[in-house]
Amino acid sequence: MSKISATVITGFLGAGKTSVIRHMLENAGGKRIALVINEFGDLGIDRELITGCGIEGCEDENVMELAHGCICCTVADDFLPTMEALLDRPEPPEHIVIETSGLALPKPLVKAFNWPEIKSRVTVDGVVTVVDAPAVAAGQFADDPDAVQDAREADEVLDHESPLEEVFEDQLLCADMVLLNKSDLLDGNALERIRAEVRDGVAAQVRLVDAVHGAIDPKVLLGIGAGVEDVIDGRWSHRDAEDDHDHDDFESFVLTMGDIAHPEELEERIKVCAVDHQILRVKGFVHVPGKDMRHVVQAVGARVQRYYDRPWADGEERRTELVIIGEVGLDQAAIGRALAGN
């Protein structure tokens, strides 16, 4: 019996992984795809964005969530039981797509596919790393020491040895394909420079593909055929010399707020707060009085995106909740006051 293929989609915070998955599902052509979504934080924002999209195949039973941390740290407790539940269905999926959190290291996850419980039944078709091309262009994860020093002088958050760069590099080192997402936000010269920088940091056989809003043909995304679980030990990681790995460098919390009458004002407060408190990511849902649609807020640093995604469901509590992610030491009370406009 042939193995079911699995694709691991990884990438740093806010790179556009969920956009890639939504586009894939919209163009799946009837293929039975199961999603496993891992999030850093207590609210399943990404799962809600997928199941609320109205796309065929996004029903609740096809989207499974692993919350409360990083998938690479909870393989035995969370990941393996989830995979076995999918595989034991009367009609198992034709393809499994796993979206890791923006803080996850893909290598331990791929190695878990060698566990006897699933090795004979699933193969890792490929690891796809989504890159925020404008962020790389801004020098946030450059390997060039001079560029890193320039970034440190311009931003106090980089005025120390940051673990974020190693997470980003490990995600690239594990990739079979790299999507340079948001490529439309760069001119031709800048995009070529970023493409060259990324190319220098990945293996020669890794494919680099430009993407806008995460749009890539599923025929390109799925069907790489890499069998990554058999070669993963040869893909170097910063953590290879360590016995284990944790995310004590990061923390998250859920901020519950009242109704937001003017979401544009919340956007401005997020931009200021991201700089003042060195916030990496903000994502969540907002209730705007007088609007029957749920309002989505997503921010990467000081870059904020807002939109209405779907009507509030009958009986659904209309509330405003945001997940705030940053490095350890976030002043939760001060952030709450700032985002509330106090």
C-alpha positions as CSV (number, residue, x, y, z in Angstrom):
1,M,0.0,0.0,0.0
2,S,1.5,3.4,-1.0
3,K,2.3,5.9,1.6
4,I,0.3,9.1,2.2
5,S,2.3,12.2,1.4
6,A,2.8,15.0,3.9
7,T,4.0,18.6,3.3
8,V,5.5,20.7,6.0
9,I,5.0,24.4,5.6
10,T,7.2,26.4,7.8
11,G,8.4,30.0,7.9
12,F,9.0,32.9,10.3
13,L,6.2,34.8,12.1
14,G,4.0,36.6,9.6
15,A,5.7,35.3,6.4
16,G,2.3,34.3,4.9
17,K,2.0,30.5,5.7
18,T,-1.8,30.7,6.2
19,S,-2.2,32.6,2.9
20,V,-0.3,29.9,1.1
21,I,-2.6,27.2,2.6
22,R,-5.8,29.1,1.8
23,H,-4.7,29.5,-1.9
24,M,-3.8,25.8,-2.0
25,L,-7.2,24.7,-0.7
26,E,-9.0,27.0,-3.1
27,N,-7.2,25.3,-6.0
28,A,-7.0,21.7,-4.7
29,G,-9.3,20.4,-7.4
30,G,-11.2,18.1,-5.1
31,K,-8.1,16.5,-3.6
32,R,-8.7,15.4,0.0
33,I,-6.3,17.4,2.1
34,A,-6.1,17.3,5.9
35,L,-4.5,20.2,7.7
36,V,-2.6,20.1,11.0
37,I,-2.0,23.6,12.3
38,N,0.4,24.4,15.2
39,E,0.3,27.8,16.9
40,F,2.3,29.5,19.5
41,G,-0.3,30.8,22.0
42,D,-3.6,29.8,23.5
43,L,-6.0,31.0,20.8
44,G,-6.4,29.1,17.5
45,I,-6.3,32.2,15.3
46,D,-4.8,30.5,12.2
47,R,-7.3,27.6,12.5
48,E,-10.2,30.1,12.7
49,L,-8.9,31.9,9.6
50,I,-8.9,28.6,7.7
51,T,-12.2,27.1,8.8
52,G,-13.9,30.5,8.4
53,C,-12.9,31.0,4.8
54,G,-15.8,29.1,3.3
55,I,-13.6,27.0,1.0
56,E,-14.7,23.5,0.3
57,G,-12.5,21.1,2.3
58,C,-12.0,23.5,5.1
59,E,-14.6,21.9,7.3
60,D,-13.7,21.5,11.0
61,E,-13.1,17.7,10.7
62,N,-10.4,18.3,8.1
63,V,-8.4,20.9,10.2
64,M,-6.7,19.8,13.4
65,E,-5.0,22.1,15.8
66,L,-1.9,21.6,18.0
67,A,-1.9,24.6,20.4
68,H,0.1,25.6,23.5
69,G,3.6,25.7,22.0
70,C,5.8,24.4,19.3
71,I,5.1,21.2,17.4
72,C,8.8,20.3,17.5
73,C,8.7,20.1,21.3
74,T,5.5,18.1,21.7
75,V,6.0,15.3,19.1
76,A,5.1,12.3,21.4
77,D,2.4,14.0,23.3
78,D,0.5,15.8,20.6
79,F,1.8,15.2,17.1
80,L,1.8,11.4,16.9
81,P,-1.7,10.9,18.3
82,T,-3.0,13.5,15.8
83,M,-1.3,11.8,12.9
84,E,-2.7,8.4,13.9
85,A,-6.2,9.8,14.2
86,L,-6.0,11.1,10.6
87,L,-4.5,7.8,9.3
88,D,-7.1,5.6,11.0
89,R,-10.1,7.4,9.5
90,P,-12.3,5.2,7.3
91,E,-11.5,7.5,4.4
92,P,-8.0,8.9,5.2
93,P,-6.7,12.0,3.5
94,E,-4.9,11.9,0.2
95,H,-2.4,14.5,1.4
96,I,-1.5,16.0,4.8
97,V,-0.3,19.6,5.2
98,I,1.3,20.7,8.4
99,E,1.6,24.4,9.2
100,T,4.2,24.9,11.9
101,S,4.2,27.9,14.2
102,G,6.5,30.8,13.3
103,L,8.8,29.8,16.1
104,A,9.1,26.1,15.2
105,L,12.2,24.2,14.0
106,P,11.1,21.8,11.2
107,K,13.9,19.3,11.6
108,P,12.7,17.6,14.8
109,L,9.2,17.4,13.3
110,V,10.5,15.7,10.1
111,K,12.5,13.3,12.2
112,A,9.3,12.3,14.0
113,F,8.1,10.7,10.7
114,N,10.6,8.0,11.4
115,W,8.7,6.8,14.4
116,P,7.5,3.2,13.8
117,E,3.8,4.3,14.3
118,I,3.8,6.3,11.1
119,K,6.9,5.6,9.1
120,S,5.3,2.8,7.1
121,R,2.2,4.9,6.3
122,V,3.4,8.5,5.6
123,T,6.3,10.1,3.8
124,V,7.4,13.8,3.9
125,D,6.9,14.9,0.4
126,G,8.7,18.2,1.0
127,V,9.4,21.0,3.4
128,V,8.3,24.4,2.1
129,T,9.7,27.5,3.8
130,V,7.8,30.7,3.4
131,V,10.0,33.8,3.5
132,D,8.8,37.4,4.1
133,A,10.9,38.9,1.3
134,P,10.5,42.6,2.4
135,A,11.6,41.7,5.9
136,V,14.7,40.0,4.5
137,A,15.3,43.1,2.3
138,A,15.2,45.2,5.5
139,G,18.2,43.2,6.8
140,Q,16.4,41.6,9.7
141,F,18.0,38.1,9.1
142,A,21.0,38.9,6.9
143,D,24.1,36.6,7.2
144,D,26.4,39.5,6.3
145,P,27.9,40.7,9.6
146,D,28.0,44.3,8.3
147,A,24.3,44.2,7.5
148,V,23.5,42.8,10.9
149,Q,25.5,45.5,12.6
150,D,23.7,48.2,10.6
151,A,20.4,46.6,11.7
152,R,21.5,46.5,15.3
153,E,22.4,50.2,15.2
154,A,19.0,51.1,13.7
155,D,16.9,48.9,16.0
156,E,17.5,48.3,19.7
157,V,15.8,44.9,19.6
158,L,18.8,43.6,17.7
159,D,21.3,45.1,20.1
160,H,22.0,41.6,21.5
161,E,22.5,38.1,20.2
162,S,18.9,37.3,19.0
163,P,17.6,33.7,18.7
164,L,15.3,34.8,15.9
165,E,18.0,34.7,13.3
166,E,18.9,31.1,14.1
167,V,15.2,30.1,13.9
168,F,15.0,31.7,10.4
169,E,18.2,30.0,9.3
170,D,17.1,26.6,10.5
171,Q,13.9,26.9,8.6
172,L,15.9,27.6,5.4
173,L,18.4,24.8,6.0
174,C,15.5,22.3,6.2
175,A,13.8,23.5,3.0
176,D,13.1,21.7,-0.3
177,M,11.4,24.8,-1.6
178,V,11.5,28.4,-0.5
179,L,8.7,30.8,-1.3
180,L,9.8,34.4,-1.5
181,N,6.4,35.8,-0.5
182,K,5.2,39.4,-0.8
183,S,7.6,39.7,-3.8
184,D,5.4,42.4,-5.3
185,L,6.5,44.8,-2.5
186,L,10.0,44.8,-3.8
187,D,11.4,46.3,-7.1
188,G,13.4,44.0,-9.5
189,N,16.8,44.8,-8.1
190,A,15.9,44.3,-4.5
191,L,14.2,41.0,-5.3
192,E,17.2,39.8,-7.2
193,R,19.4,40.7,-4.2
194,I,17.2,38.8,-1.8
195,R,17.0,35.8,-4.1
196,A,20.9,35.7,-4.2
197,E,21.1,36.0,-0.4
198,V,18.6,33.2,0.1
199,R,20.3,31.1,-2.5
200,D,23.6,31.3,-0.7
201,G,22.0,30.0,2.5
202,V,20.3,26.9,1.1
203,A,21.3,23.7,-0.7
204,A,21.8,23.8,-4.4
205,Q,18.8,21.6,-5.2
206,V,16.4,23.8,-3.3
207,R,13.9,25.6,-5.5
208,L,13.2,29.3,-5.0
209,V,9.8,30.5,-6.1
210,D,8.4,34.1,-6.0
211,A,4.9,34.4,-4.6
212,V,2.3,37.2,-4.1
213,H,-0.2,36.8,-1.3
214,G,0.9,33.2,-0.9
215,A,-0.5,32.3,-4.4
216,I,1.3,29.2,-5.8
217,D,-0.1,26.4,-7.9
218,P,-0.7,23.3,-5.7
219,K,0.9,21.2,-8.5
220,V,4.1,23.0,-7.6
221,L,3.6,23.0,-3.9
222,L,2.6,19.3,-3.6
223,G,4.4,16.4,-5.3
224,I,8.0,17.4,-4.6
225,G,8.7,13.7,-3.8
226,A,11.7,14.4,-1.6
227,G,11.2,11.7,1.1
228,V,12.7,14.1,3.6
229,E,12.4,11.8,6.6
230,D,15.1,9.6,5.0
231,V,17.6,12.4,4.4
232,I,16.8,14.8,7.3
233,D,20.0,13.9,9.3
234,G,22.0,15.4,6.5
235,R,20.4,18.8,6.8
236,W,22.4,20.8,9.3
237,S,20.7,22.7,12.1
238,H,22.0,25.2,14.8
239,R,20.5,22.8,17.4
240,D,22.3,19.6,16.1
241,A,24.7,19.6,19.0
242,E,21.9,20.1,21.6
243,D,19.9,17.3,23.3
244,D,16.7,19.2,23.1
245,H,15.3,22.6,22.3
246,D,12.8,24.9,23.9
247,H,11.2,28.3,23.3
248,D,12.0,30.0,26.6
249,D,13.2,33.0,24.6
250,F,9.6,33.8,23.5
251,E,6.3,34.3,25.2
252,S,2.7,35.1,24.2
253,F,-0.5,36.2,25.9
254,V,-4.1,36.8,25.0
255,L,-5.5,40.3,25.3
256,T,-9.2,40.6,25.6
257,M,-10.7,44.0,24.8
258,G,-14.0,45.6,24.5
259,D,-15.8,46.6,21.2
260,I,-13.6,48.5,18.8
261,A,-15.6,51.3,17.2
262,H,-12.7,52.6,15.1
263,P,-10.4,49.8,14.0
264,E,-8.1,52.2,12.1
265,E,-7.3,53.8,15.5
266,L,-6.4,50.3,16.9
267,E,-4.2,49.8,13.9
268,E,-2.2,53.0,14.7
269,R,-1.9,52.0,18.4
270,I,-0.6,48.5,17.3
271,K,2.1,50.2,15.1
272,V,3.3,52.4,18.0
273,C,3.1,49.6,20.5
274,A,5.0,47.2,18.3
275,V,8.0,49.6,18.3
276,D,7.7,50.7,21.9
277,H,7.4,47.1,23.3
278,Q,9.3,45.1,20.7
279,I,6.3,43.0,19.7
280,L,6.9,40.4,17.0
281,R,3.4,39.5,16.1
282,V,-0.2,40.5,16.8
283,K,-3.1,38.5,15.4
284,G,-6.8,38.1,16.4
285,F,-10.4,39.1,15.8
286,V,-12.2,42.4,16.5
287,H,-15.8,43.2,17.1
288,V,-16.8,46.4,15.4
289,P,-20.2,47.7,16.7
290,G,-22.8,47.9,14.0
291,K,-20.9,45.5,11.7
292,D,-22.1,42.0,11.2
293,M,-18.8,40.8,9.9
294,R,-15.8,39.6,12.0
295,H,-12.8,41.9,11.6
296,V,-9.4,40.3,11.4
297,V,-6.2,42.0,12.5
298,Q,-2.7,40.7,11.7
299,A,0.5,42.5,12.4
300,V,4.2,41.7,11.8
301,G,6.1,44.2,13.8
302,A,4.7,47.6,12.8
303,R,3.2,46.3,9.5
304,V,-0.6,45.8,10.0
305,Q,-3.2,44.2,7.8
306,R,-7.0,44.4,8.5
307,Y,-10.0,43.0,6.8
308,Y,-13.5,41.6,7.4
309,D,-13.4,37.8,6.7
310,R,-16.9,36.4,7.5
311,P,-20.2,37.1,9.2
312,W,-20.4,36.4,12.9
313,A,-22.2,33.0,13.3
314,D,-25.5,32.7,15.0
315,G,-24.9,32.3,18.8
316,E,-21.2,33.1,18.4
317,E,-19.9,35.5,21.0
318,R,-18.8,38.8,19.4
319,R,-15.6,39.6,21.1
320,T,-12.2,41.3,20.6
321,E,-9.3,39.1,21.4
322,L,-5.7,39.5,20.2
323,V,-2.7,37.2,20.6
324,I,0.5,39.1,21.3
325,I,3.9,37.4,20.7
326,G,7.3,38.7,21.6
327,E,10.5,37.8,23.3
328,V,10.4,37.1,27.0
329,G,9.8,40.1,29.2
330,L,6.7,41.6,27.5
331,D,5.0,44.2,29.8
332,Q,1.5,42.8,29.4
333,A,-0.2,45.5,31.5
334,A,1.5,48.3,29.6
335,I,0.7,46.8,26.2
336,G,-2.9,46.3,27.3
337,R,-3.2,50.0,28.3
338,A,-1.5,51.2,25.1
339,L,-3.7,49.1,22.8
340,A,-6.8,50.2,24.7
341,G,-5.7,53.9,24.2
342,N,-5.2,54.5,27.9
